[in-house]
């Protein structure tokens, strides 16, 4: 199940409910320690040294418990209760070049500015450039606002306990949080809280997509159409088609401009390729359509506007609008039972909302809500770090997968195609919310898998890996 993103006060409420149910703090600490130790092992190699920084609070207890359960690694514990005298022992420990630092100095209870001595300690840790695994929240960070109390540890990975805290998702917190992960199996009672914002877990897709009927044929799995590609931008059409193919609909057809028809047709085998014209009649059994990738040539704008706006109003099949086609949309209504999906990055979202990308990033949830409302309640996939999926009403979901290597041209075209290929399949399109969350997670998970083995992968490599994460 998705996990609600909660405040510090809500976390305290959840803990109180757990203690009232008879669970002990000692058992939860032991379990948190076990999960931290497991994550530390994955971040290191056999025989490596892991330095555990122990503070006075429960984060220190968690780190101490983790050090006791570290197997196959050398654990060094450094208690840091007196910042005025703890700097020298820290510097000595850092000179030994541990492979990983586990940050257990401060937790969500920190509520006042850090002293100069603590700021110096945190600065020294960051200057070491040794990867840090932060427990629950990087030390020095306000777990509700995402701002620092004067300084903050710059973690490579933050392992949130139970649920992510609201401040960890704030753009101001991103340089400190690093990759945010959640461990929810630590002995707390089932979360009694609900939230507008929810964190996706890979386990949410254990039974999605459902198994295919063994007697199924290509007619059962839909026909995905892609209107994409113009002179100078034919690669976007290729990648969108590859994305759609990785979703495995029954058929994929690409409609493109005459001046790029031949290079696209020559590179696609199982996908059909046809010319796009303003009066195009789509195949009768089209079950989902993507419009937009690579349609940036100026001469395409006016015919694309008429084509896209018409289908937005009348098409009974799911319509995905991406890239250049976003700029031709008008705030026109569509029938409530129709599926419409917008896939902007922050810059595109800013243009649609007539604001700046910085404003979009400052309030990503608000931007998603406003976009969906402006365009009739359409689904919005607001791309970027911690991609959001949602509409003007209801829950919004935060995607945990992916990394900065996704910041390559064509990555979004691939995702838009993959979403369209999934939406083309009637059995999957019945649950649009789950489908979009799954598509975004798979896209990021493929990038994470590639980055484990090579740092110089390309979007073409991503296209080959897309949809294969488990």
C-alpha positions, 0 to 999 in steps of 0.5 A, spaced: 500 500 500 502 507 498 504 510 504 502 517 507 507 523 507 506 525 514 508 531 519 513 530 525 506 531 529 503 525 526 509 521 526 508 522 534 501 520 534 503 514 530 508 512 535 503 513 541 498 508 538 504 503 537 506 504 544 498 503 546 497 497 543 503 494 547 509 494 542 515 496 545 520 502 543 526 497 544 523 492 539 522 497 534 529 500 535 531 493 534 527 492 527 529 499 525 537 497 526 536 491 522 533 495 516 539 500 517 544 495 517 541 491 511 541 498 507 548 499 509 550 492 507 547 494 500 551 500 500 558 497 501 562 491 500 564 485 504 570 487 509 568 495 508 568 499 515 562 503 516 562 509 521 556 509 526 555 516 528 551 516 535 547 522 538 543 522 544 536 521 541 532 515 538 536 516 532 542 514 536 539 508 539 537 506 531 544 507 529 547 503 535 542 497 534 544 497 526 552 497 528 550 491 532 547 487 527 552 489 521 554 482 518 560 482 514 563 489 515 567 492 520 562 497 524 566 503 528 561 506 533 563 514 535 558 517 540 557 524 539 554 528 545 559 533 546 560 537 540 565 542 543 570 536 544 567 531 539 570 534 532 577 531 533 575 524 534 571 525 528 576 527 524 581 521 526 575 517 524 574 520 517 582 519 516 581 512 516 576 513 510 570 508 512 566 506 506 560 509 509 557 513 514 551 512 518 548 518 520 544 517 527 546 524 530 539 528 530 532 526 528 525 529 527 525 532 534 530 537 533 527 544 533 532 549 534 538 552 531 545 548 531 550 551 535 557 553 531 560 547 534 555 542 531 555 546 524 562 545 524 562 537 525 556 537 520 561 541 515 567 536 516 562 530 515 560 533 508 567 535 506 569 528 507 565 526 501 564 519 504 557 517 502 552 518 508 546 513 510 541 518 514 536 515 519 529 517 518 532 525 516 539 528 515 541 531 521 540 538 522 534 538 517 527 540 519 523 534 518 517 539 517 519 544 512 525 541 509 530 547 511 536 546 515 537 549 522 544 552 520 547 546 517 545 539 514 548 533 513 548 531 505 546 524 505 547 519 499 541 515 501 536 517 507 532 511 510 525 514 512 522 510 518 515 508 517 513 514 512 516 520 509 516 526 513 513 532 509 520 536 509 524 531 506 520 532 499 521 539 499 526 542 494 530 545 499 531 538 502 533 535 496 541 536 496 541 533 503 536 528 503 539 524 497 535 518 494 529 517 499 527 510 501 522 508 506 522 502 511 515 501 513 516 494 516 519 496 523 514 494 528 509 500 528 501 498 528 498 499 521 498 507 519 492 510 522 493 516 518 491 519 511 494 524 507 493 528 500 500 526 498 502 518 498 509 515 497 509 509 492 512 503 494 515 497 489 510 492 493 504 496 490 505 493 483 506 486 486 499 484 482 500 489 476 499 488 471 495 482 471 497 476 468 495 475 461 489 470 458 493 464 455 489 464 449 489 472 448 491 475 441 493 481 439 486 484 438 485 483 446 491 488 447 489 494 444 492 499 438 497 504 441 497 510 436 503 515 436 503 522 432 510 524 433 516 526 429 518 532 425 524 535 421 530 535 426 526 531 431 525 524 428 528 521 434 523 523 439 518 519 435 522 513 435 523 513 442 516 514 443 514 508 439 520 504 443 516 506 449 509 504 447 512 497 444 515 495 451 508 496 454 506 490 449 500 492 446 497 488 440 499 494 435 503 500 435 502 505 429 506 511 428 504 517 424 509 522 422 511 528 417 513 526 410 520 529 411 522 524 416 518 518 414 523 514 411 528 514 417 523 512 422 520 507 418 527 504 416 528 503 424 522 500 426 520 493 425 514 491 429 511 498 429 507 500 423 509 507 420 504 512 416 504 519 414 500 524 418 496 529 415 491 534 419 485 531 416 488 524 419 483 519 420 486 514 426 485 506 425 478 504 427 480 500 433 485 505 436 485 504 443 490 510 446 493 515 442 500 519 444 500 526 441 507 531 441 514 528 442 518 531 436 513 536 433 517 542 435 518 544 427 514 551 426 510 549 420 507 543 424 504 548 430 497 550 427 495 543 424 497 540 430 493 545 434 487 543 431 488 536 431 489 535 438 484 540 440 479 536 436 481 529 439 481 532 446 474 534 446 471 528 442 476 522 443 473 516 447 479 513 447 485 515 452 489 521 450 496 522 452 499 529 451 506 530 451 512 535 449 510 540 444 503 538 443 502 541 451 503 548 448 497 547 443 492 545 448 486 550 450 482 549 457 477 545 453 472 540 457 471 533 455 467 528 458 467 525 465 468 518 463 474 520 458 481 519 460 486 525 458 493 525 461 498 531 461 506 529 462 509 536 463 516 537 466 517 543 470 518 548 464 512 546 460 508 546 466 510 553 468 508 555 460 501 552 461 500 556 468 503 562 465 509 562 471 516 560 472 519 553 473 522 555 480 514 557 482 512 550 479 518 547 483 516 551 490 509 548 490 509 541 485 503 539 489 499 546 488 502 546 480 499 539 479 492 541 482 492 547 478 494 544 471 489 538 472 483 543 474 485 548 468 484 542 463 478 539 466 480 534 471 486 531 466 491 526 470 497 529 470 504 526 471 509 532 473 516 529 471 522 531 475 525 529 481 520 525 485 515 525 479 508 526 482 502 523 479 495 525 480 489 530 479 485 536 481 482 532 487 484 525 490 490 523 492 497 525 489 502 519 489 510 521 489 514 516 485 521 513 489 525 510 483 529 514 478 536 518 478 539 524 475 541 520 469 534 520 467 536 528 465 537 526 458 533 528 451 528 523 449 527 520 456 520 523 457 518 521 450 520 514 452 515 515 458 510 518 454 510 512 449 510 507 455 504 510 458 500 510 452 502 503 450 499 501 457 493 505 456 492 502 449 490 495 453 483 495 456 484 491 462 490 495 464 486 502 462 481 500 467 485 503 473 488 509 470 491 511 477 495 504 478 497 504 471 500 511 471 504 510 477 506 503 475 509 506 468 513 512 472 516 507 477 518 502 471 521 508 468 525 510 474 527 503 476 530 501 469 534 507 470 536 505 477 538 498 474 542 501 469 546 505 474 548 499 478 552 497 472 554 503 468 554 510 469 554 512 461 548 509 459 543 512 454 536 513 453 537 507 448 539 503 453 533 505 457 528 503 452 531 496 452 530 495 459 524 499 460 518 495 463 523 489 466 523 491 473 521 487 478 
